[in-house]
Amino acid sequence: MSSIFNSSRVAEHPLIRRLSALSMDCNNFVIFGSGPLLVHGLRSRISDLDIVARGTAWERAKMLGEPTKGPINGEDMIHFWGGLIEVSSGWVPGEWDVDELIDSADIVEGFRFAKLSDVLLYKKSLRRGKDIPDIAAIEAYTCSGLSGIAS
């Protein structure tokens, strides 16, 4: 478990406040994508939250949100606020163990954030233009010894 990495309070971020309003069980979802970069101070801004959910959190998301299909794998996904928050029951590409992602996450102010090592693997596997600066930032952070992950 980790304490807050960034100097600003996570719970005060507008997207985290919106996520809180959904009242999903925090033990059954993890914030993935760029969210972990924000709490580690590797990004100062994010435009959306990518959530991987299971069990009661996934069921609640399905009850409250707008069903859609994931752009990468075509799997079921739930959107809130026009896609500002996207909830899925799995993570792509490749085989990701949702339980492992959630259970091993860093906990910051009660929210689970995916480990940077998982974010790095994800971004390296896609290598989209928007991922390149994030890959460099994670690798620099890892090499600086500020985190306990290996690339």
Beta strands, then each sheet from edge to edge (+ up, - down):
strand 1: 29-32
strand 2: 49-53
strand 3: 66-69
strand 4: 76-80
strand 5: 85-88
strand 6: 106-108
strand 7: 111-113
sheet 1: 1+ 2- 5- 4+ 3-
sheet 2: 6+ 7-
end
